Amino acid sequence: MTSTGEAVQFWVLAVIAVGGALGMLTMRKAVHSALCLAATMLALAVCYLAEGAVFLGVVQIVVYTGAIMMLFLFVVMLVGVSSADSLKEQLKGQRVAAVLCGLGFGVLLIAGLANARLHAFTGLADANAEGNVQGLARLIFTKYVWAFEVTGALLITAAVGAMVLTHREHVKAPSSQRELAAQRVRENKQVPPLPAPGVYARHNAVDIAGLLPDGTIAEDSVMGTLRERGQIRDVSQDMLGRMAELERSTADWLGRPPSARPRPGVEQAPEPRRELVPGAEEESE
């Protein structure tokens, strides 16, 4: 029989685990997805501890949640992977293969649970009679040694495969700066260097774009990740307003009329075109 406390604990942890798993699949940002997966792992660890599997619970927290998952989270935060990057498929058909493999794994899991038979429950006291760690080691290295070795081989194969897929051999020497500049000139692609962040903006923040001579922002001066996220701060109007105010105060201090610089955000009427009247120059002379 299950006590009331155990039932409440199970339903609370089950909601957190399932909600975190669904959030990992539906979140648009990779950082939020990693945090949802960490919540699911913590909920599973508490379930292990409640069932008396102390070793599995501690390993789930220390190894998977505390080490591996946090490492993934820090890498994602440092690299700055956006939702737009996940839409670029490196392998053709990988989404279809992932869906088929997921469906196949789900069918096998449901079939295994449906065919499971438990005639009698041993209980936590009898299962942990010789100690939780000792009992787990005895089962792994005696009854389930073959499954344990096969799982280890699969994990090693997956790690080696990931290293092989991410490694790229250089078939030729990398191009020098002079060769890259010459190639840009031949292809007419961004011949001058890109503007640095904060140019003509009096600011050194990476999310503030540089200003062009006409006062508009240069989006190429901000990294592509921030452009995809829409995290560009436009300070062009503020800077132009400050420059106009500085010019007016300088003109007042020098006692001369201010310049005809247009105010930011205000469209100026075009000046009328002046045409010379024939014979006007002779009369003026």
SERO-4910 file (N, C-alpha, C, O; in steps of 0.05 Angstrom, whole numbers):
BEGIN
 pado doro    nc1    nc2    nc3   cac1   cac2   cac3    cc1    cc2    cc3    oc1    oc2    oc3
  Met    A     17    -24      0      0      0      0     17     25      0     39     25     12
  Thr    A      8     46    -13     22     71    -15     10     91      5    -14     94      5
  Ser    A     27    104     20     17    123     40      9    149     26     15    153      2
  Thr    A     -5    166     41    -13    192     29     10    210     22     10    223      1
  Gly    A     31    210     40     54    226     34     69    217      9     78    233     -7
  Glu    A     71    190      5     84    180    -19     68    187    -44     80    193    -65
  Ala    A     41    186    -42     25    192    -65     27    221    -73     30    228    -96
  Val    A     26    239    -53     29    268    -58     57    274    -70     59    289    -89
  Gln    A     77    261    -58    104    266    -69    107    256    -98    119    270   -114
  Phe    A     95    233   -104     97    223   -131     83    242   -151     94    248   -172
  Trp    A     59    251   -144     45    267   -163     58    295   -167     57    306   -189
  Val    A     69    306   -146     83    331   -149    108    328   -166    113    344   -184
  Leu    A    124    308   -160    148    303   -176    142    295   -204    157    302   -223
  Ala    A    120    280   -208    113    271   -235    105    295   -252    113    297   -276
  Val    A     91    315   -241     83    339   -256    108    355   -263    110    365   -286
  Ile    A    127    357   -244    152    372   -250    168    358   -272    178    371   -290
  Ala    A    171    331   -270    187    317   -289    175    318   -317    189    323   -337
  Val    A    149    313   -319    136    313   -346    135    342   -357    139    346   -381
  Gly    A    129    362   -340    129    389   -349    157    398   -359    159    413   -379
  Gly    A    178    390   -344    205    397   -353    212    384   -380    225    396   -397
  Ala    A    203    358   -383    208    345   -409    194    358   -432    205    361   -453
  Leu    A    169    366   -427    154    379   -449    166    407   -454    167    416   -477
  Gly    A    174    421   -433    187    447   -437    213    445   -452    220    462   -468
  Met    A    228    423   -448    253    419   -463    248    417   -493    264    426   -509
  Leu    A    225    405   -500    219    401   -528    206    425   -541    209    429   -565
  Thr    A    193    442   -525    177    464   -537    191    491   -534    183    510   -548
  Met    A    211    494   -517    224    520   -513    238    528   -538    251    511   -552
  Arg    A    237    554   -545    250    564   -569    280    569   -565    296    567   -583
  Lys    A    288    576   -540    316    582   -534    329    557   -522    318    543   -505
  Ala    A    354    553   -530    369    529   -521    375    530   -491    375    510   -478
  Val    A    379    554   -480    385    556   -451    360    548   -435    363    534   -415
  His    A    337    557   -443    312    550   -429    307    520   -431    298    508   -412
  Ser    A    313    509   -454    309    480   -457    328    464   -438    320    444   -427
  Ala    A    353    473   -436    371    460   -418    363    462   -389    366    443   -373
  Leu    A    352    485   -381    342    488   -353    318    470   -348    316    459   -326
  Cys    A    300    467   -367    278    448   -363    287    419   -360    276    405   -344
  Leu    A    308    411   -376    318    385   -373    332    381   -346    330    359   -334
  Ala    A    345    401   -335    356    400   -309    335    396   -287    339    381   -268
  Ala    A    312    409   -290    290    406   -271    279    377   -272    272    366   -251
  Thr    A    277    366   -296    268    338   -298    288    319   -285    279    300   -271
  Met    A    314    323   -288    334    306   -275    333    308   -245    335    288   -231
  Leu    A    328    332   -235    326    335   -206    302    321   -195    303    309   -173
  Ala    A    279    322   -209    255    309   -200    259    278   -200    250    265   -182
  Leu    A    273    268   -220    279    239   -220    297    231   -198    295    210   -186
  Ala    A    317    248   -191    335    242   -169    320    241   -143    326    223   -126
  Val    A    301    259   -138    285    257   -113    268    232   -113    265    220    -91
  Cys    A    258    224   -135    242    199   -137    260    175   -129    252    157   -115
  Tyr    A    285    174   -139    303    153   -132    309    152   -103    309    131    -90
  Leu    A    314    175    -91    320    177    -62    295    168    -46    299    154    -25
  Ala    A    271    175    -54    247    167    -40    243    137    -41    231    126    -22
  Glu    A    251    124    -62    248     95    -65    270     79    -52    270     55    -54
  Gly    A    289     93    -39    311     79    -26    335     74    -43    355     63    -34
  Ala    A    335     83    -68    358     80    -86    376    105    -82    377    123    -98
  Val    A    391    104    -59    407    127    -51    429    132    -71    435    155    -79
  Phe    A    443    110    -80    465    113    -98    456    125   -125    469    144   -135
  Leu    A    434    116   -136    424    127   -161    416    156   -158    421    172   -176
  Gly    A    403    163   -136    395    190   -131    419    209   -130    418    231   -141
  Val    A    440    201   -115    463    218   -112    478    221   -139    487    242   -146
  Val    A    480    198   -154    493    199   -180    477    217   -200    489    232   -216
  Gln    A    451    216   -198    434    232   -216    439    262   -210    439    278   -229
  Ile    A    443    270   -185    447    298   -179    475    307   -184    480    327   -197
  Val    A    495    291   -175    523    299   -176    533    297   -205    546    316   -215
  Val    A    528    274   -218    541    269   -244    525    282   -266    535    298   -281
  Tyr    A    500    274   -268    484    283   -292    475    312   -290    480    328   -307
  Thr    A    461    318   -267    451    346   -265    473    365   -258    475    387   -271
  Gly    A    491    359   -239    511    378   -230    535    380   -249    546    402   -250
  Ala    A    542    360   -263    566    361   -280    559    363   -310    565    383   -323
  Ile    A    546    342   -320    541    341   -349    521    362   -358    527    377   -377
  Met    A    498    364   -344    478    383   -353    487    412   -350    482    428   -367
  Met    A    500    418   -328    510    445   -324    532    452   -344    535    475   -352
  Leu    A    548    432   -352    569    436   -372    555    444   -399    564    462   -412
  Phe    A    534    429   -406    519    436   -430    508    464   -429    509    479   -448
  Leu    A    497    471   -405    485    497   -402    505    520   -405    500    540   -418
  Phe    A    529    516   -392    550    537   -394    560    540   -423    565    562   -432
  Val    A    563    517   -437    572    518   -465    552    533   -482    559    549   -499
  Val    A    526    527   -478    505    541   -494    505    571   -488    501    587   -506
  Met    A    508    578   -463    508    606   -455    533    621   -467    531    644   -475
  Leu    A    556    607   -467    580    620   -477    579    622   -508    587    643   -519
  Val    A    571    601   -521    570    601   -550    548    620   -560    552    633   -581
  Gly    A    526    621   -546    504    638   -555    488    626   -578    483    640   -598
  Val    A    478    602   -575    463    589   -596    434    600   -594    422    600   -573
  Ser    A    424    609   -617    397    621   -618    378    600   -631    387    579   -640
  Ser    A    353    607   -630    333    589   -642    336    587   -672    329    567   -684
  Ala    A    348    608   -685    352    606   -714    373    586   -722    372    574   -743
  Asp    A    393    582   -704    414    563   -710    404    534   -710    415    517   -725
  Ser    A    384    528   -694    374    501   -693    359    493   -718    354    469   -722
  Leu    A    351    512   -735    336    505   -760    355    496   -782    345    487   -803
  Lys    A    381    499   -778    399    490   -799    407    461   -795    421    454   -776
  Glu    A    398    444   -812    403    415   -810    430    409   -822    435    414   -846
  Gln    A    447    397   -806    473    388   -816    471    362   -832    487    358   -850
  Leu    A    453    345   -824    449    319   -837    422    318   -850    402    325   -837
  Lys    A    420    310   -875    394    309   -889    377    287   -877    386    264   -873
  Gly    A    352    294   -872    333    274   -862    336    267   -833    325    247   -824
  Gln    A    351    283   -817    355    275   -789    330    279   -773    326    264   -753
  Arg    A    312    297   -780    287    301   -765    269    277   -769    257    267   -750
  Val    A    267    267   -794    250    244   -799    262    219   -785    247    203   -774
  Ala    A    288    216   -786    300    193   -773    296    194   -742    292    174   -729
  Ala    A    298    219   -731    294    222   -702    265    215   -694    261    202   -674
  Val    A    246    223   -711    218    217   -704    213    187   -706    200    176   -689
  Leu    A    224    174   -727    220    145   -729    233    130   -706    222    111   -696
  Cys    A    257    138   -699    271    124   -677    256    129   -651    255    111   -634
  Gly    A    246    153   -647    230    158   -623    205    142   -621    198    131   -600
  Leu    A    191    139   -643    167    122   -644    174     93   -639    160     79   -624
  Gly    A    196     84   -651    204     56   -646    211     51   -617    204     30   -606
  Phe    A    226     69   -606    234     66   -577    209     67   -559    207     52   -540
  Gly    A    189     84   -566    165     85   -550    149     59   -552    138     49   -532
  Val    A    148     47   -576    134     21   -579    148     -1   -563    134    -17   -550
  Leu    A    174     -2   -564    189    -22   -548    185    -18   -518    183    -37   -503
  Leu    A    185      7   -509    181     13   -481    153      5   -472    150     -7   -450
  Ile    A    133     11   -488    106      4   -480    102    -26   -480     89    -38   -463
  Ala    A    114    -40   -500    112    -69   -501    126    -82   -477    117   -102   -466
  Gly    A    150    -71   -470    164    -82   -447    148    -79   -421    148    -97   -404
  Leu    A    136    -56   -417    120    -51   -393     95    -68   -393     86    -77   -372
  Ala    A     83    -72   -416     58    -89   -418     64   -118   -411     47   -132   -400
  Asn    A     87   -128   -419     94   -156   -414    107   -161   -387    113   -184   -380
  Ala    A    111   -140   -371    124   -144   -345    104   -157   -326     81   -150   -325
  Arg    A    114   -175   -310     98   -190   -290    113   -189   -264    136   -196   -262
  Leu    A     98   -181   -243    109   -180   -216     90   -197   -198     68   -188   -193
  His    A     99   -220   -190     82   -237   -173     84   -230   -144     64   -233   -129
  Ala    A    107   -219   -135    110   -212   -107    130   -189   -105    149   -188   -121
  Phe    A    125   -171    -87    143   -148    -82    163   -155    -60    156   -166    -39
  Thr    A    188   -149    -65    209   -155    -45    209   -136    -23    211   -143      1
  Gly    A    206   -110    -29    206    -90     -8    234    -77     -5    254    -89    -12
  Leu    A    234    -52      4    259    -37      6    278    -49     28    302    -50     24
  Ala    A    266    -59     49    283    -70     71    298    -94     62    322    -96     68
  Asp    A    285   -112     48    299   -136     38    318   -130     15    339   -142     13
  Ala    A    310   -111     -3    327   -105    -25    353    -91    -17    373    -95    -29
  Asn    A    351    -75      4    375    -61     14    386    -74     40    398    -60     56
  Ala    A    382    -99     43    391   -113     67    422   -112     70    432   -107     91
  Glu    A    436   -116     48    465   -116     48    477    -88     41    501    -85     39
  Gly    A    459    -68     39    468    -41     31    460    -35      3    460    -52    -15
  Asn    A    452    -10     -2    443     -2    -28    464     -4    -49    460    -14    -71
  Val    A    488      6    -43    510      6    -62    519    -23    -68    524    -30    -91
  Gln    A    522    -39    -46    530    -67    -50    510    -83    -66    518    -99    -83
  Gly    A    484    -79    -60    464    -94    -75    463    -86   -104    459   -102   -122
  Leu    A    467    -60   -110    467    -50   -137    491    -62   -152    489    -70   -175
  Ala    A    514    -62   -139    538    -73   -152    535   -103   -158    544   -112   -179
  Arg    A    523   -117   -139    519   -146   -144    501   -152   -168    507   -170   -183
  Leu    A    480   -136   -171    462   -140   -194    475   -132   -220    472   -146   -240
  Ile    A    490   -110   -220    503   -101   -245    524   -120   -254    525   -125   -278
  Phe    A    540   -131   -236    563   -147   -245    557   -177   -244    576   -193   -248
  Thr    A    532   -185   -239    525   -213   -240    502   -218   -259    505   -230   -280
  Lys    A    478   -209   -251    454   -215   -267    452   -198   -292    443   -208   -313
  Tyr    A    459   -172   -290    456   -154   -312    483   -145   -324    486   -123   -334
  Val    A    504   -162   -322    530   -154   -331    530   -151   -361    544   -132   -371
  Trp    A    516   -168   -376    516   -166   -405    503   -139   -414    513   -125   -432
  Ala    A    480   -133   -403    466   -108   -410    483    -84   -402    484    -64   -416
  Phe    A    498    -86   -380    515    -64   -371    538    -59   -390    545    -37   -397
  Glu    A    550    -81   -400    573    -78   -418    563    -68   -445    577    -52   -458
  Val    A    540    -77   -455    530    -68   -481    523    -38   -479    529    -23   -498
  Thr    A    512    -29   -457    506     -1   -453    531     16   -453    532     37   -465
  Gly    A    552      6   -439    578     20   -439    590     22   -467    601     43   -475
  Ala    A    587      1   -483    598      1   -510    583     21   -528    594     35   -544
  Leu    A    556     22   -524    540     41   -539    548     70   -532    549     87   -550
  Leu    A    552     76   -507    560    103   -499    587    111   -510    591    133   -519
  Ile    A    606     92   -510    632     98   -521    630    102   -551    643    120   -562
  Thr    A    614     86   -564    611     89   -593    598    116   -600    606    129   -619
  Ala    A    578    124   -584    566    150   -588    585    173   -584    585    193   -599
  Ala    A    602    171   -563    622    192   -559    643    194   -581    649    216   -590
  Val    A    652    171   -591    671    171   -613    658    181   -639    670    196   -654
  Gly    A    633    174   -643    619    183   -667    615    213   -667    617    227   -687
  Ala    A    608    225   -643    606    254   -641    632    268   -647    632    289   -660
  Met    A    654    257   -637    680    269   -643    687    267   -672    698    286   -684
  Val    A    680    245   -685    686    242   -714    669    261   -730    680    273   -750
  Leu    A    644    265   -723    627    282   -739    634    312   -736    632    327   -755
  Thr    A    644    319   -712    651    347   -708    679    354   -717    686    377   -720
  His    A    696    334   -722    724    339   -730    725    344   -760    712    329   -775
  Arg    A    740    363   -768    743    370   -796    773    372   -803    787    387   -790
  Glu    A    782    356   -822    810    357   -831    813    380   -851    796    383   -869
  His    A    835    395   -848    841    416   -867    856    403   -892    878    394   -889
  Val    A    842    403   -915    854    391   -939    874    410   -952    890    402   -969
  Lys    A    873    436   -944    892    455   -955    898    476   -934    884    479   -914
  Ala    A    919    490   -938    928    510   -919    908    532   -917    897    541   -937
  Pro    A    903    543   -893    884    565   -890    894    590   -903    918    595   -905
  Ser    A    876    606   -914    883    630   -928    893    652   -909    883    654   -886
  Ser    A    912    667   -918    922    689   -902    904    714   -904    885    714   -920
  Gln    A    910    734   -889    894    759   -889    895    772   -916    875    783   -926
  Arg    A    919    772   -929    922    784   -955    906    770   -976    893    782   -993
  Glu    A    906    743   -975    890    728   -994    860    732   -990    845    733  -1009
  Leu    A    852    733   -965    823    738   -960    815    766   -970    793    769   -981
  Ala    A    832    786   -966    826    813   -975    824    813  -1006    806    826  -1017
  Ala    A    843    800  -1019    842    799  -1048    817    784  -1058    805    792  -1079
  Gln    A    809    763  -1044    784    749  -1052    759    766  -1049    741    766  -1066
  Arg    A    758    782  -1027    736    800  -1024    735    821  -1046    713    829  -1055
  Val    A    758    831  -1055    758    851  -1076    749    838  -1102    733    850  -1117
  Arg    A    758    814  -1108    749    800  -1133    719    795  -1133    706    798  -1153
  Glu    A    708    786  -1110    680    780  -1108    663    804  -1101    638    802  -1101
  Asn    A    675    827  -1095    661    851  -1088    643    847  -1064    619    855  -1065
  Lys    A    653    834  -1044    638    828  -1019    652    842   -996    673    834   -987
  Gln    A    639    863   -986    649    878   -963    679    883   -965    695    872   -949
  Val    A    686    900   -984    714    906   -988    727    920   -964    748    911   -955
  Pro    A    715    941   -953    727    953   -929    720    936   -904    702    920   -906
  Pro    A    734    939   -883    729    924   -859    702    932   -847    693    954   -851
  Leu    A    690    914   -831    664    919   -819    667    941   -797    688    941   -784
  Pro    A    648    957   -794    650    978   -772    649    965   -745    636    945   -740
  Ala    A    664    976   -727    665    966   -699    641    975   -684    629    995   -690
  Pro    A    633    959   -663    610    968   -647    615    994   -633    636    999   -622
  Gly    A    595   1011   -633    596   1037   -619    609   1059   -634    613   1081   -623
  Val    A    617   1055   -660    630   1076   -675    610   1100   -679    587   1096   -686
  Tyr    A    619   1124   -673    603   1148   -675    579   1147   -657    560   1162   -660
  Ala    A    579   1129   -637    557   1127   -619    565   1134   -590    548   1134   -572
  Arg    A    591   1139   -586    601   1146   -560    594   1124   -539    587   1131   -517
  His    A    596   1099   -547    589   1077   -529    605   1052   -538    610   1049   -561
  Asn    A    613   1036   -518    629   1012   -525    613    986   -520    626    965   -518
  Ala    A    587    987   -518    571    963   -514    569    948   -540    567    960   -562
  Val    A    568    921   -539    567    905   -563    540    905   -575    537    897   -599
  Asp    A    519    913   -560    492    912   -572    483    939   -583    460    943   -591
  Ile    A    502    958   -584    496    985   -596    510    987   -623    535    985   -624
  Ala    A    495    990   -643    506    991   -670    520   1017   -675    513   1038   -663
  Gly    A    540   1017   -693    554   1041   -701    536   1058   -719    517   1048   -731
  Leu    A    542   1083   -721    527   1102   -737    541   1107   -763    565   1111   -764
  Leu    A    525   1108   -784    535   1115   -810    536   1146   -813    525   1160   -796
  Pro    A    549   1157   -834    551   1186   -836    524   1200   -837    523   1223   -829
  Asp    A    503   1187   -846    477   1200   -847    462   1197   -821    439   1206   -819
  Gly    A    474   1185   -801    461   1183   -775    446   1157   -770    437   1153   -747
  Thr    A    442   1140   -790    429   1115   -787    448   1094   -775    472   1098   -776
  Ile    A    437   1072   -764    453   1052   -752    464   1033   -773    451   1028   -793
  Ala    A    488   1022   -767    500   1002   -785    497    975   -771    511    968   -752
  Glu    A    477    959   -781    471    933   -768    494    913   -770    496    895   -754
  Asp    A    512    917   -790    535    898   -793    555    902   -770    572    884   -766
  Ser    A    553    923   -755    572    927   -733    564    911   -708    580    911   -689
  Val    A    541    898   -708    532    881   -686    533    852   -694    526    846   -717
  Met    A    541    834   -676    544    806   -683    517    794   -692    495    804   -684
  Gly    A    519    773   -708    495    762   -720    475    750   -700    451    751   -704
  Thr    A    486    739   -677    468    728   -657    450    749   -645    426    744   -641
  Leu    A    461    772   -639    444    794   -628    424    804   -649    402    812   -642
  Arg    A    432    804   -674    414    813   -695    390    794   -698    368    803   -701
  Glu    A    396    767   -696    374    748   -698    355    750   -674    331    747   -677
  Arg    A    366    756   -651    348    759   -627    335    786   -626    317    790   -609
  Gly    A    342    805   -643    330    832   -642    340    848   -618    326    866   -609
  Gln    A    364    843   -608    375    856   -585    395    878   -593    418    877   -585
  Ile    A    386    897   -609    402    919   -618    390    945   -607    367    950   -612
  Arg    A    406    959   -593    397    985   -582    404   1008   -601    427   1011   -609
  Asp    A    384   1023   -609    387   1045   -627    390   1071   -611    371   1080   -599
  Val    A    414   1082   -612    419   1107   -597    426   1129   -617    437   1150   -609
  Ser    A    419   1125   -642    426   1145   -662    412   1172   -657    424   1193   -658
  Gln    A    385   1171   -652    371   1196   -647    381   1210   -622    382   1234   -622
  Asp    A    387   1194   -602    397   1207   -577    424   1221   -582    428   1243   -573
  Met    A    441   1207   -597    468   1219   -602    465   1244   -620    479   1264   -616
  Leu    A    448   1243   -640    444   1266   -658    432   1290   -642    440   1313   -647
  Gly    A    414   1283   -624    403   1305   -607    424   1317   -589    425   1342   -586
  Arg    A    442   1301   -578    464   1312   -562    483   1329   -579    491   1351   -570
  Met    A    489   1320   -603    507   1336   -620    494   1362   -628    508   1383   -628
  Ala    A    468   1362   -634    455   1387   -641    454   1406   -617    459   1430   -620
  Glu    A    449   1395   -593    449   1412   -569    477   1424   -564    480   1447   -556
  Leu    A    498   1407   -568    525   1417   -564    532   1439   -584    545   1459   -577
  Glu    A    523   1436   -609    529   1456   -629    514   1482   -622    525   1504   -626
  Arg    A    489   1480   -613    475   1505   -606    487   1519   -582    490   1544   -582
  Ser    A    495   1504   -562    508   1517   -538    535   1529   -546    542   1551   -536
  Thr    A    550   1516   -564    575   1527   -573    571   1553   -589    586   1572   -586
  Ala    A    550   1553   -606    545   1577   -622    536   1600   -604    543   1623   -609
  Asp    A    520   1594   -583    512   1615   -565    536   1627   -549    537   1651   -545
  Trp    A    554   1609   -542    577   1619   -526    596   1635   -544    608   1655   -534
  Leu    A    598   1628   -570    615   1643   -588    601   1668   -599    614   1684   -612
  Gly    A    575   1670   -595    560   1693   -605    556   1692   -635    556   1713   -648
  Arg    A    552   1669   -646    547   1667   -675    521   1651   -679    514   1636   -661
  Pro    A    508   1653   -702    484   1638   -706    489   1608   -708    510   1600   -718
  Pro    A    471   1592   -698    475   1562   -699    474   1552   -727    464   1565   -745
  Ser    A    485   1529   -731    485   1516   -758    458   1506   -765    440   1504   -748
  Ala    A    454   1501   -790    428   1492   -800    425   1462   -799    414   1450   -818
  Arg    A    437   1449   -779    434   1420   -777    405   1412   -770    394   1423   -751
  Pro    A    393   1394   -785    365   1387   -779    363   1372   -753    381   1356   -746
  Arg    A    342   1376   -739    338   1362   -714    330   1333   -719    317   1327   -739
  Pro    A    338   1315   -701    331   1287   -706    301   1282   -703    288   1292   -685
  Gly    A    291   1266   -722    262   1260   -721    245   1281   -735    220   1276   -737
  Val    A    256   1303   -744    240   1324   -757    249   1327   -785    273   1332   -791
  Glu    A    231   1323   -804    237   1325   -832    237   1354   -840    219   1369   -834
  Gln    A    258   1362   -854    261   1390   -863    250   1392   -892    253   1374   -908
  Ala    A    237   1415   -897    227   1420   -924    250   1425   -943    269   1438   -936
  Pro    A    248   1415   -967    271   1419   -986    273   1449   -994    253   1463   -997
  Glu    A    298   1458   -996    303   1485  -1003    294   1491  -1032    298   1474  -1049
  Pro    A    283   1514  -1038    275   1520  -1065    299   1523  -1084    320   1533  -1076
  Arg    A    295   1513  -1107    317   1514  -1127    319   1542  -1139    300   1554  -1148
  Arg    A    344   1552  -1138    349   1579  -1148    359   1577  -1177    378   1563  -1184
  Glu    A    346   1593  -1194    354   1594  -1222    365   1622  -1229    355   1642  -1220
  Leu    A    386   1622  -1244    399   1647  -1252    383   1660  -1275    376   1647  -1294
  Val    A    379   1685  -1272    365   1701  -1293    386   1711  -1313    407   1721  -1305
  Pro    A    381   1707  -1339    401   1716  -1359    407   1746  -1356    388   1762  -1354
  Gly    A    432   1753  -1354    440   1781  -1352    442   1791  -1324    449   1814  -1319
  Ala    A    436   1773  -1304    438   1782  -1276    466   1787  -1268    472   1805  -1252
  Glu    A    485   1770  -1278    513   1773  -1270    524   1800  -1282    540   1813  -1269
  Glu    A    515   1807  -1306    526   1832  -1317    515   1856  -1302    530   1876  -1299
  Glu    A    490   1855  -1293    479   1877  -1278    493   1880  -1251    498   1903  -1242
  Ser    A    499   1857  -1238    513   1858  -1213    540   1870  -1215    550   1884  -1197
  Glu    A    554   1865  -1238    580   1876  -1241    578   1906  -1246    598   1920  -1249
***
